[in-house]
Amino acid sequence: MEKTENRVLLRKLWVVALGMFGFGFLMVPFYNKICEVTGINSGDAQVLAKNTQVDASRTITLEFDANVDAKLPWKFTPVQKSISLHPGEMVQVLYEVENQTDRDITGQAVPSYGPQLAAQYVKKIECFCFTGQTLKAREKRRMPVMLVMDPALPREVNTVTLSYTFFVMPGADKAAQGGKPAANG
């Protein structure tokens, strides 16, 4: 009787473990699909603010943050911590990323904004977050973000934080190595 209960419990544990693995594996593609359906963070759908005239009467501080998921052995930092800009002004900022392993790895950056309402006013023209980024072993590169802060940003918002978190892109390591399982590192 006890062996049967242990087997049932072990099966349930396996089902939960496989479910958790499956969720983790599908998280980035699921996020991308949600973005595609809702139109959020879609590189093809990014458009300039309708009013592209610069509002020189206002100055916004744009702060930059960079994070990396614990499973991704990369170093990721903004080149500048912050800049000042006028709404409607196009700016380019750089982030630096480095693969700290001896193997190629592909990651996907996911943006977030503070305050959250700023997301609808940051119009990205070019961004490394639109596609997965494959870094060769020990590769270091600078990646640009070109954006415009929509002049319709509420006047009470004087500081916006643009934050990116890089995650391992599921299955990309395996594909990069010609179908061989990626080595742990």
N, C-alpha and C positions, 0 to 999 in steps of 0.2 A: 504494500500500500504506500509506504513512504517513498520507494523508488519511483512509483508512478507519479506521485506528487512532485518529486524533484525533477522528473523529465518534463512535466507540464510547465513547471516554473522555469526550467532552462529554455524551453521552447519560447515561452513568453519573453524571456530576457533577450533571446536572439532576435525575435521580431522587433522589439523596442530598439535594440542596437542597430539593426539593419535600417529601420525607419529613421533613426537619428543620422546615420551615415547618408542615406538617400536625401534627407532634407539639407544637410550640409553640402552635398555634391550639387544639388540643384538650386542653391540659394542665388548665385549670381545670374544664371540664365532666367530664373523666375523673376528676379528684380528687373532684368532687361526687358522681359515680356511685359511686365506691369508698366514700365516706362513707355514702351512702344504703344500699348493700348491707351494709356492716359495722356500721352504726349509730353510727359515730364522728362526732362533731361535727354531729349532725343536730338542727336546731332543734326539730323536732316531737317528737323522741325524748328531748330533755333533760328530766330529771325531778329533783326535789329529792332530796337524800340521804334515805334512809329514816329515819335518826335526825336530825331537825332540831333537837334540843335543843343549845343552845350549850354547848360544853366550855370553861368559863371557866378551867380549870386549865392551859390551853395557849394560847400566842400564836404565831401564824404570821406571818411577814413575806411579803407578796405583792408582788413586784417587777413592774414593767411595762416592756415594750420595744416599740418600733414601728419597722418597716422598710418601705421602698417599693422595689419592683423598679425597676431603672434605666430601664425603658421607660415608667414611669408618672410624669408630671411633677407629683407631689403632695408636699406637706409633711405629715408624719404624726407626731404625738407624743402621749405620754400626758400628761394634765394633771398627774398626780402620778407621781413615780418609784416610790413604794412606799407601802404601808399596812400596819398591823398589824391582825390580826383573830383572833377565836377560831373554831375549827372549829365549824360549825353556824350561824354568824352570817351573815345575808344582807348583802351589801355592794353598793354601786354605785360604779363608777369611770368616769371619762370619758377619752376619747381625742379629740384635735382633729385635723381633717384639712382641708387647703386645696388646691383645684385651682389651680395656678399658670399656667394657660393661658387663652386666649381662646375655648375651645371646651368643650362638655360632654363629660365622660368618665365611664365606668362602671368601677369597680374591684371586686375581690372580695378580702376579707381571709381569710388562712389562718392559723389559730392553731398555736402550738407551745408546749411546756411544758418547763421544766427544774426538777427532774429529770423525765425522760420519764414515769416512773410516776405523776407527779402528775396527768396527763391524766384518769385514771379517777376522781379525787377532786374535781376542779373541776367543779361542776354549774352550768352557765350557764342562767339563766332567760330573759335577754334579751341579745342580742348583735348588733352590726352585722355580724358575720361570718356570720350565718345567710343573708343575701341579698346580692346585688350592690348597691353604693352608687353612684348617679349624682350627680355634682357638676356643677353649672352652671359656666360660665366664671367664674373667680375666686371661686367660692363657698368659704366657710369655715364649718365646722360642728363642733359637739361631738356625739359619739356615745357613748351609755352601754353599759356591760356590767354586768349584774346577775348575781351569782353567790353560791354557797354552797360553802365548803370542807367536804367530807364529814368528819365526825369520825373516820371509819375511816382517815384518812390516817396512815401509819406514824409513830409518835412520834419517830423519829430524823430526820424531815423537818421542819425548822424554817423553811426558806425555799423558796418556790416562785416561779418566774419565768413570767409569762404574756406571750408574745411574739406579735405579729401582723405579717404581711407582706402588703402590698397588691400585687396584680397587676392588670394591665389585663384586663378581661373581654373575651375575643375576640368580635368581631362587634357588641359593644354600641355602639361609636362610630358605626358605619354605621347601625344601627337608630335611634339617637338623632337622626340627621340626615336621617331620612326616606329611607334607602337610598342616599344619596350617600356616596362614599368620604370618610373622615375626612381632614382636612388634617394634614400633618406639623407637629409643634410640639414 
